[in-house]
Amino acid sequence: MIGQRTRGLQSTLLLCQLLLVPVILLISGLMTFTSVARIEASLVSHYPIYALAVMGGLVIESMSRDRARVRMNLWQHSFLDQHRVTARQCAYAIGVLLIYLAGTKDQTISRWFLAIFGVSLYGGLLCSNYWLPGILARRIFDGKWVERTLLVGKAEHAGRIRSWLRGKEAYGLRTIGILRTDAPGGTECAGLPCLGSVADLEEVIRREGITQVIVLELPQEREQHREVVRVLEKVGVRLLILSNLEELLEHPVVHIEDEGMRFITLRAEPLENPLNRFAKRALDLAVALPVVLFILPPLILVIWIVQRFQSPGPIFFLQKRAGIQNREFRIIKFRTMNQNNPDEARQAVQGDARVFRFGRWMRRLSIDELPQFINVLKGDMSVTGPRPHMIEHNAQFAQQMANYHIRTFVKPGITGLAQVRGFRGEARSEEEIAKRLESDICYLENWRLALDLSIIARTAWQLLSPPKTAY
């Protein structure tokens, strides 16, 4: 019920905003032609098409909002939050209009008009996002649309849902009280009247005019919940069950549905979508190919010459690392340590005697990592992702962190979210490992192309201004 009401109110808000577009278009035209430009009949005749293009952009933005993980809280009276959604709406609306103008080679539109319309559209949408939901909700959900709601469950669960219930009052949800299943008694529980126990369910429903019951936890006592369902079906009252699965598993969960089968998993994985994988691979190739073709060849020559003077030996350093799903591969790096190093598994530390002079400079500027773009072309790595660790370190970290291997669900990267957040270099403590792991899992669960681009840009900045942990 709540989900349908939320979607319905959002759709109604969108409809009002679509109707607002022609009004804003007309006002912008009047402002333009009475101040800075001369009215032309040919321009006026195009106005309906301009309005349809802008309205189409708003519809496309609304349809793509969930997939872009943009959540619009209709009751969040925060200018910043409403600005983000409004700016996104304007970008789509003006973007579609500009595409239409470019595609039809329309040269009749006034630049002054376009500028005034853009500003007016932003102002109109921001005001509608800020004030209109409350006005619509009061008009739609008052009166016969009010749901008198009764809670059934434990006091601790009632306290957890109380703030949510207050937020949903605007949707017509009125909480009447609670029937406790843990310790019935008293007159109040979590700020709500305590109306008895589950045995009093049918009596309370009839006495209080209840139209909806929310059970505050998943069924544990089968017979008790079966009786609750029987009573609600008998008296014709809607049932909602609050999932406390995250509490039971002590982990956030994600609900998915496929061909009628419903599943619960522990995390969302955007890179399981083939289109997302294709986009990420295309970005990898677009970045790696120029580096391998144009930057690596002259760099190899320079580094080979310097190595001949400071630390003769192979120019490259190959080492086994753990890749996606812990599959082993050989990572390629410029050698920065002296040859015949007896302890390759030991992490480099600041001032490490094993690193020759020019090698320290290469590590400081991350130049030693550039050959890994060859690994990217081979498909062993990505430009962005969790950093691949040595096999020995993987086993060590996995003993310290029970969920450590979750990071291997995606390809390892040359750079990653953990690195641009400052977690690079030697991992000195379990807390540092935990922070890196938290960033890696955050990347896995929230991947989008914009995140990869952001990581690449921030990494480029760190090359110009290396952090203190780069050594």
Helices and strands as residue ranges (DSSP letters): H 2-33, H 41-64, H 79-104, H 111-141, G 143-145, E 147-153, H 155-167, G 168-171, E 173-180, E 188-189, E 192-196, G 198-200, H 201-208, E 212-215, H 222-235, E 238-241, H 245-249, E 254-258, E 261-265, G 270-272, H 274-290, I 291-295, H 296-310, E 316-322, G 324-326, E 328-334, H 357-364, G 367-369, H 372-378, E 382-384, H 391-400, G 404-409, E 413-415, H 417-420, H 430-446, H 449-464
